[in-house]
Amino acid sequence: MLKTATRLDGYVQKGNKVTEREAVIALNMVPGIGAIMVKHVKERFGSCAAAFDASEADLSAVPLIGPARSRIFFRSMHEADYAGEIARAARNGVALTTWDDPAYPAELLKIPDPPLVFYSRGDMAALSRPCISMIGTRRASIYGSETARRFAYQLAGAGYTVVSGLAHGIDTESHRGALQAHGTTVGVLGGALNCFYPKENTGLAKEMVENGGAVITEYPFGREPDRQTFPMRNRIVSGLSKGVLVIESPLNGGTMITVKLALEQGRPVMAVPGRVDSPSSQGCHRLIREGARLVTNADEVLEELNDLFTGMGARRPDVPGLGKVAPRASEDRPRAVLSPEERSVFSLLTPEGVGVDELVRRSGLDAGRVGAILIGLQIKRLARSLPGCRFASAAGAAGLG
């Protein structure tokens, strides 16, 4: 058994009192302990903090630990330098959000094994808005890349937070499309924030954070990504979102793992069809044959997602093993993201339609700029073209961010 006097001050020593937040952060640093095991710990001792007053024998009675693992878990728990981890996060501008925190994404609490802790750079509020996960192959074709950018642009413009994994290929293009729309996008890493991978996307991640998004991970500092961490990351990508959109995928790989997790989590899966002779689209075609929603444009994605907002309440779920958690603001339908110029032109549109010349005169912008803005409003499904160079506001386009 550890002796209190022999450990450094920042470590969880037996007999020391830790807060619940500190205890969860410490447990997250212990290899081999996951959310399901920690739920058993809470059920056995009443809280995570109380587990640090338990003996090795007490731990052996916890399901999934048992006598064979209690010694190593007991030692690892009490050696976890939670104070050093918290200090390191503060020095590096990283926020730590535990699953008891009101800022923790409500959607993720509904999955069986939510992360104990989020390490994040950026604005976690991006995850309080309705999210859509966009996933696909790292070896994206030109078609796949262009399709990812287009869908992400339209969905982010419609007010959804685009979630992906910051990997090469479809992930990268999805994040870029959302940024082009001045929307919000979040990347979920398969390793620690200080072990960023792939390094080529460091600049993209910085741009995401600067534009109101975030880069997040469940892994403590120093955890390198590997074959185990990436599949674990995928449950977060799907779990954060109202639905999962597969842009381009072969029959095997990480994308299909994410789809399986999404289905287990009860998330709707949508897929974009591709060329019938392209191996990179065979995964999408199989998903469609097996019942995934075939989508060819953002309107069809929005139609699928908007059905999910019926009857949504303001309370966060009561999660088995976590108990009651704090309520949060109600989840409204997402609001479209507009620049000041787009907002100005949109405010001039009516359901009956307004001529382009009138829009130029009243907005004070030149004709070329108004034309470009109208194209953008149509892409975001906020405006529609009428005969005679007239434009009208689209039905249901009143809610804007």
N, C-alpha and C positions, 0 to 999 in steps of 0.2 A: 504494500500500500504506500502511496506517496506521502512524504512528510511535508507538512505545510511549510516549514522553514527552508526547505531545500529548493523550492521553485521560485522563479522570477516573479516580480510583482504583477506583471501583466497576464500571468497564466491563471487558469481556473483551479485554484487550490481547494482541496476538500476542506470544508469549514468556512470558506469565503462565501459571501452572499453576492450573487449576481442577479441582475435584472433579467426579466424574461427575454428582452431583446438581445442582451449579451449572451444569454444561454443558447438562443437559436443560432446566433452568429457562430458561436463556438462549435455547436453540433454540426453546422454546415461545413466546418473545417475538418471534420473527422472522416477519413476515407471509409467508404462502405456504409455510411449512414445516410439513408434517404428519407423522403417525406413519409412513406408508409411506416417505417420503423419509428420515426419520431412521433407519429400519431399514437403508436402503441405506448411510447414512453410517456406521453401526456396523459393517456388514459390510466396508466399504472400509477403515476406519481401526482397527477393533478396539474402539473405545469412542467415546462422544460427546465425552469430554474430549480424546481424541487429535485429534479433528477441528479443534480450536482451535490446534493446532500445524501444521496443514496449510497449504499455500500455495493461492493462488487457482487455480493450474493443477491442483493435486491435487483440489480441489473439482469442477473441470470434468469430471473422470472419473467422478463419482458419477452413477449412473442417476437420471433425473428432474431433475438440475441442469444438467449440460452446460455448454459454453462460453458459451452465451447468457445464462445466469442466474448463473454462478459469481461474477462481480464483485459484483453486488448482494447475493447471499447472503453472500459473504465479508465485505463491509463491514457488513451488518446483524448478522451473528453477533458481530463484534467490537465493535459499538456497543451491544449489548444490556446494559443496566444490571441484571444479575442481582443484584448486591449491594443495590442500591436496592430492587428488587422484594422480596427476602427481608426486608429491614428494614421495609418498608411492611407486609408481611403480619404480621410480629411485632407491630408497633404496633397493628394493627387486629384482633388475635385470629384471624387467618386461618392455617390450616394448609396447607402445600404438600406434596403427596404425589406423588412421581414414580413412573413405571412400574417402577422397580427397587426400590421400597419394599415391605417385607413387608405393609404396611397397604393396599396397592393392591388393589382388588376383583378377586378371581381370575376371576370370570365375564367381566369386561371385557377381560382379557388374551386371551381366546379370539377376539375379533372382529378383523377384518383391520387396523383403524386405531384402536387404543385411544388415548385422550388421553395426551399426554406428561406432563401435570401436572394434578392436581386442586387447585383452590383451594376450601377448605371452611370453613364455620362449623358447629360442632356436633360430633357424634361420628361419625367415619368407621367405627367398629365397627358402626354400623347397616347398613352395606353388606357386612359379613362374614356376616350372617344371610341365609337365603334371601329373595329379593326377588320381588315381583310388580309388574309395571308396569301402571298403569291409565291409559288415555288416551281422548280423545274431543274432541268439538267445544267450541269456546269459547262457542258460542251454545246452551247446554244448555237443554232443555225442563224443565218441572217433573218429568216422569217421569225424564228422564236424570239430573237432580240428585239426586233421591231414590234412584235405583238406584245411583249412584256412592257415595253416603254409606253405603248399606246394605252393599254388597259390601265396601267398604273397612273398615267397622266389623268385619265378620265375619272378613275375611282378616287384618287387623291383630290382632284378638283371638285368632286361631289361631296367631299368632307370626310371620307374614310381615311384612317391611318393605315398605310400600307406596311405590312410586316413581312420580313423575309430574313434570310440567313447571312447576308453580306458575303456570300460565296461568289466565285466567278460565274459567268453565264447569266441565267435567268434572274437569279437574286440581284446581281449588280444592276441589270437593266431595269428591274422593277423599282429599285431604290432611285435610280436616275430619273425614271419617268415621273415618279411622285415629286421629286425636287423640281423638275421642269414645270410642273403645274403649281409651284409655290405651295405644295401641300406638305403633309407630315408623313414621315416614314421612320420605322424602327428596325434596327438590325439586332438579331439574336446570335451571339457568338457561341462557338463550340469550345471555348477555352477562356482563360482569364483575360481581363482587359489589358493587362500588361504583357500578355502573350498573344497579341493580335494576329489573326490569320484570316485571309491572306494579306500580307503586308502591302500588296499593290492597292488595296482598298482603304488604306489609312486615310488618304485625302478625302475619299467619298464619305467615310464615317464622320470625319470632321465637319464636312459640309452638312450632313444630316443633322448633327447636333446643333450647328449654328443656325439652322432653319427650323428649330422648334421640335425636332425629333429626338431620338435617343439611340444609344448603343448599350445593350444590356447583356448580362450573363449571370448564371447561378454559381459560377466557379470562383473560388477564392484566388487571391493573388498567387501567381506562380504556377497555376495549373495549365500545363501545355495541352493543346487540343490533340486528340488521337482518335482511333477507330471506335472507342467507347463513347467519348464525349459528344461526337457529332450526332449519333442517333438519339442520345439523351436530349440534346438541344432541340431536336425536331418536335418533341412533345410540347415544347413551349411555343414554337412557331405556330403550330395548329391550335394549341389551347388558348392563346391570346385572342383569337379571332372569332367572328361570327360565322365565317365560312372560309374554305380553302379553294383557291383557284390554281389549277395546274396548267401551266402555259405550254410546256414542251417537255416530254420525258420518254426515255426508253422504257423497256419492260421491267428492268431491274435497277436498283440504286436507291439513294437516299430519299428521292422524291416519293417513291412508293412506300417507304417506311413512314414518311410523314402522313401520307394518305391513310394508311392503316391506323395510325394513331388518331387521326382526325375522326375516322369512322367510329373508333372506340369511344371517343369523347363526345360523340353525337353531333359533330360539326358537318354541315352540308358540304359536299365536294362537287366542284364544277371543273370542267376540262375543255380546253380549246382544241378543236380538231386540226390536223395538219395534213401534209401530203401522205397519200396512202402508201407510197414507196419509201418513206423516210423512217429509218430506225428510231430517230429521235422523237417521233410522234406515236410510236406503237403503244407506249404506256397510256397516253391520253385516249387512244382509240379503244384500248381494252377497258379503261375506266368507263367510257361512254357506253360500251356494250353491256357493262355490268350494272349500269344504272346511274352513273354520275350525270349531272345536268350538262348537256352540251351547250356551250355559250360561244357566240361569235362576236359579241360586242358588249360594251359596258352596261347598256340598258338591261340586257338579260341577266347580268350579275346582280345589278341593283334590284331587279324584280325578285330574284331568289332571296336576296338578303332582306329586303323590306318586309317580306312576310314574317320575319323573325321578330319584328318589333311589336307585334300585337300583344297587348297585355303585359308588357314589361313593367316591373315595379321598381320601387326605389330601394328595397332592402337588399343587402348582400346576402348570399346564401348562408344557412347554418351548416357548416361543413363537419361531417363526422370526424372526430379526432381533434378538431380545432375549436369546437364549440361555437357560441354565437360571436359574430364579428360585427364591427361597427357599420351602421348604414352609410350609404354614400349618396351623392346627388343622383337623381334619376337619369337614365340613359335615353336621351332624346335621339330622334333620327339625326344622322350627321348633317352638318351644314356645309354648303359649298364654300370653297376657298377662292376669294376674288382679290385681285390687286385693286388699288384705289381707282385706276382708270377703268377696269372692268366693272367695278361697282357703279361708277358714274354712268357708264353707258347702259348698264343693265337697268338702272333706276329710271331711265327714260323709256324703256320698252313697255308696251301695253299688250293685253291679250289680243287686241284688234290689229296691232301692227303699226310701226312707224317707219317712214321712209328714211333711206340712208342720208339723204341731203339734210333732212331735219335733225337727224342724230348728230351729224357733223356740226351743224349750226349751234345746236343747244349744248353740246358737250365741250365745244371750243377746241376739239382735237382735229388734226388734219384727216382727210379722207382715207389715206392709206392706213393710218393708225386705227381709225374706227373700223375699217374693213378687217384688219387683223384681230381686233378685239371681238368682233362679231363671230369670226371663225372660232375663236377660243370659247366663246359662250355657247356656241352650238356643240362643240366637242364635249363641253361639260354638261350638256343637256339642259341648258338654261334658256336657250333661245332657239327659235325656229324660223326658217326662211319662208317668206310668202311671195307670191307673184308680184312683179312690179318693183323689185328692189326694196321690199319692205321686210322688216323683221319684227317678230312678236315674242313676248315672254312665253316660255314653255309652261305647260300645265304643271302645277305643283312646284314651281320654282321660287316660291316666296322665301323659304328658309335659307338664309345665307350667314356664313361666318364672318 
